[in-house]
Amino acid sequence: MRDHIRILGILNIVMGGVVALIGFVVFFIASSIAGYVASAVNMDAHDAAIASPIIAAVGLVVAAFFWVLSLPSIIGGWGLLNFRSWSWMLMVVISILHLFHVPLGTALGVYGIWVLFNDETRRLLGNRISEYHGQGVGPGAGSIPTYAPQHPPRPV
C-alpha cells in the first residue's frame, strides 16, 4: 500500500501542475489578446484603452483561480509522498472533488478514495480519526502519553 500512497501523491502533484499550467496558458492568452487590442490599428484609441485592461484583468482573475485551485492538490500530494498524517483528510476532500472533473479527475478521485480508505493506509499515515473512534490505529493510539521522570538511583 506504500507504493499506492506514493503513486497517489505523484498523480495529485501532476494533476495540480496541469491545472497550474492551464492557469499560465490562460494568463498568456489573455495578455496577448490585451496587447493586440491595445495596439490594434483599426480600433478607436478610446475603446482600446478601455478594453485592454479589462481583458488583462479578467485573464489574471481566471489564471489566479486556476493557480489557487491547483495548490491543495500539490500540497496534499507532497504530504502523501512524505507520509504526513494531515494529508489524509486533505486528500479525502480533494479526491471527492476530483470526482466531478470528468474523465481524468473521476479516475483519480476513485483511485484516491480506494487508497485513502484502506486500513493499511490509515495506519501508515498515522490517521488520528481512528483514535477518536477508539480503533487504536496510528502512532500513540489508544493511550495518552504520560511523563515519567527518571530519578537517579538512591544511595544505600
N, C-alpha and C positions, 0 to 999 in steps of 0.2 A: 504494500500500500504506500510505502515511502516513495516509490517511483511515480505512482499516480498523483501524489500530492505535488511532487516536483513538476510533473507534466502539466497539471492544472495551473500551477503558478506561472510556468513559462507561457502557456496558452493565454492566460489573462494579461500578462505583460505584452504579448504580441497583439492581442485584441485592443488593449489600451493604446499601444503605439500606433496601430492602424487608425483608430479614431482620432488621435492627436495629429496624425499625418493628414487626415481629411480636413481637420481644422486649419492646418498650414496651407493646404491647397485652396480652401475657400478664401482664406485671407489673401493669398497671392492673386487669385482670380478677381476678387473684389477690388483690390488695389490696382490691378491692371486696368479694369474697366473704369475705375475712378480717374486714373491718369489719362486714359483715352478720351473720356468725356471732357476732362479739363482742357485737353489740347485739341479738341475737335474743331476743325476749321468751319464746318457748315452749321455749327450751333451758335446761338446767341451767347455772348460772353456772360450775360447776367444769368441765363439758365444754367450754363455750365458751372458757374461759381456757386450756384445753389445745389445742383445735383451731385457734383463731385464729392463734397464732404459727406453728404447723406449716404451715398453708395459706400464710401470708405467706412463710415461708422457702422452701417448695417453689416458689412463684411467682417468688421472687427468683433461685433457682438456675436455673430454666428460662429466665428472662429473661436472666440473665448468660451462659448457654450460647449463646443466640441472638446476643447482643452480641459475644461472643468469636468466634463463627462468622462474623460479618459483617466483622470487621476486616481479615483478609487480602485479601478481595475489594476492599474500599475502598482499602486501601493499594496493592495491585497495580494497580488501575485508575488511581490517581493517578500511579504510576510509569510506566504506559504513556502517559498523557497528556503527561508530561514527558520521554518517551523515555529513561528511566533503564535502564542495562544490567542491573541486578539484577532488574528487573521481569519479564524474560523467564522466568527459572527459576521465580519465584513464580507467574506466571500459567500456566505449563505445568502445575504441580501443581494449581492451583485449577481450571483448565479440565478436567483429568481428574476431579477430584472433582465438578465440576458435572454431569458425565455421569450421575451417579446421582440427580440431582434432576429427576425426570421431571415435566412435559414441557419447561418453560421452561429449566431448567438444562441439560438434554440439548442443546437447540438452542444455547444459549450455549457449552457445552463444545465442541461440534463446530465452531462458528464460531471459537472461541478457538484450538483446535488447528490449524485450517486457516490462520488468520492467523499464529500464532506459528511454525509450521514452514516458513513461506515464506522463501526465501533473502533476499529484499529486506528482510523484517522483521528477520532476524538482522543484516543489515548496518546497518540504521537504528538498531537498539538497541545496536549495538556489542557483540554477544554474544561473550563470552570463551570459550565452549565450543569454537567452531571454531578458536580459536588453539591449543588444546591438541591438536587433531587435525591441525594443520598446514595447515588450509584457507586461512589468511591472510585471514580476513574480520573486519572491525571495526577500530577505531582502534588503530594501533600493532601490528597483527597481523603475524606473521612475522619481526619483528625486536625485539631488546631495545634500548630507548633507551639511548644512551651519552652521557656528559658530555664535551663537547669545549670546554675553556676557550678563550676568545677573548683572545689576548695583544695588547697594543698593538704597533704596528709598531716594529721595531728601528731605532735611529738609524744612519745611514750614515756 
